[in-house]
């Protein structure tokens, strides 16, 4: 093994490798832009602007992701209307007191098998010594929608 490969500075094909995929680097750049944009907004406009940002991002998604994201957005907004919609690493998220509580991740974002709904440590979902913080969403059923609504209500406290 060459020193450059051990150091993580190149791959077998000679390309530079810094430990992140192209998708991960793009997500970090999106997040930096989101933070800059949020800093320029007046506090009173954050919720309205966040809503329009989230809806615009959902509209850009591939059909399968878009259908699920639209429904998740509707469920979250109905279950916890006090959460503030915003983008987080280029994906729809919902915050409480300025901190992301839950987020949707399209399967196309990181080329995964299914979309996910994730919850941060801000979410009040504690249940014993271990509990899930991310849920696979290959499709949405009525049962899945009810579970999302329940999780969001509990998480938002």
C-alpha positions in Angstrom: 0.0 0.0 0.0 1.5 3.4 -1.0 1.9 6.2 1.5 -0.6 8.3 -0.4 -3.3 5.7 -0.1 -2.6 5.3 3.6 -2.9 9.0 4.1 -6.2 9.1 2.2 -5.0 11.6 -0.3 -5.5 9.5 -3.5 -7.3 6.4 -4.7 -6.2 3.6 -6.9 -7.2 5.5 -10.0 -5.1 8.5 -8.8 -8.1 10.7 -7.9 -7.9 12.8 -4.7 -9.9 11.2 -1.9 -10.7 13.3 1.2 -13.0 10.8 3.0 -16.3 12.3 1.7 -18.3 11.3 -1.4 -19.2 13.8 -4.0 -22.8 13.7 -2.6 -21.6 14.4 0.9 -19.4 17.3 -0.2 -22.3 18.8 -2.2 -24.6 18.4 0.9 -22.0 20.3 3.1 -21.8 23.1 0.5 -25.6 23.3 0.4 -25.6 23.5 4.2 -23.1 26.3 4.2 -25.3 28.2 1.7 -28.4 27.6 3.9 -26.6 29.0 6.9 -25.6 32.1 5.0 -29.1 32.6 3.7 -30.6 32.1 7.1 -28.3 34.7 8.6 -29.4 37.3 6.1 -33.1 36.7 6.9 -35.1 38.8 9.4 -36.3 36.6 12.3 -40.0 37.4 11.5 -39.6 36.0 8.0 -37.8 32.8 8.8 -40.9 30.6 9.0 -42.5 31.9 5.7 -39.1 31.8 3.9 -38.4 28.4 5.2 -41.7 27.1 4.0 -41.1 28.3 0.5 -37.5 26.9 0.5 -38.8 23.5 1.6 -41.5 23.4 -1.0 -39.1 24.5 -3.7 -36.7 21.8 -2.7 -39.4 19.2 -2.7 -40.5 20.3 -6.2 -37.0 19.6 -7.5 -37.0 16.0 -6.3 -37.5 12.9 -8.5 -41.1 11.7 -8.7 -41.0 8.9 -6.1 -39.1 11.1 -3.5 -41.3 14.1 -4.2 -44.5 12.2 -3.6 -43.3 11.0 -0.2 -41.7 14.3 0.7 -44.9 16.2 -0.1 -46.9 13.9 2.1 -44.4 14.0 5.0 -44.4 17.8 4.8 -48.2 17.9 5.1 -48.1 15.4 8.0 -45.4 17.3 9.9 -47.1 20.7 9.4 -50.5 19.3 10.6 -49.0 17.3 13.6 -46.8 20.1 14.8 -47.6 23.5 13.2 -45.2 25.3 15.6 -42.2 23.6 14.0 -40.3 25.9 11.6 -39.7 24.4 8.1 -36.1 24.9 6.8 -33.5 23.2 4.7 -30.8 21.2 6.3 -28.0 19.8 4.1 -30.3 20.5 1.1 -33.2 18.5 2.5 -36.5 19.4 4.1 -36.3 19.8 7.9 -38.4 21.1 10.7 -36.9 22.9 13.7 -37.9 23.8 17.2 -36.3 26.7 19.1 -33.8 27.0 16.2 -32.6 23.4 16.3 -33.5 20.7 13.7 -36.0 18.3 15.3 -36.7 16.1 12.3 -35.8 15.9 8.6 -36.6 14.1 5.4 -33.8 12.6 3.2 -34.7 11.7 -0.3 -33.3 8.4 -1.6 -31.7 10.2 -4.5 -29.7 12.5 -2.2 -27.1 9.9 -1.4 -28.2 7.3 -3.9 -29.7 5.0 -1.2 -32.4 2.3 -1.5 -35.1 4.3 0.2 -36.0 7.8 1.6 -35.8 8.3 5.3 -37.4 10.4 8.1 -34.9 11.1 10.8 -35.0 12.7 14.2 -32.3 14.6 16.1 -31.4 14.4 19.7 -33.8 17.4 20.2 -36.7 15.0 19.6 -38.4 13.8 22.7 -38.6 10.2 21.6 -36.6 8.6 24.4 -37.8 5.1 25.2 -35.7 3.1 27.6 -32.0 2.4 26.9 -32.3 2.4 23.1 -34.7 3.8 20.4 -34.7 4.4 16.7 -33.9 7.9 15.3 -34.3 7.2 11.6 -37.1 5.4 9.7 -37.0 4.0 6.2 -39.8 5.3 3.9 -39.8 3.1 0.8 -43.5 4.0 0.4 -46.2 5.6 2.5 -49.2 3.7 3.7 -52.1 5.0 5.9 -50.5 3.2 8.8 -47.1 4.8 8.1 -48.6 8.2 7.9 -50.3 7.7 11.2 -47.0 6.6 12.8 -45.2 9.6 11.3 -47.9 12.0 12.8 -47.6 10.3 16.2 -43.8 10.4 16.2 -43.7 14.1 15.2 -46.2 15.0 17.9 -44.2 13.1 20.5 -40.9 14.5 19.3 -42.1 18.1 19.3 -43.3 17.7 22.8 
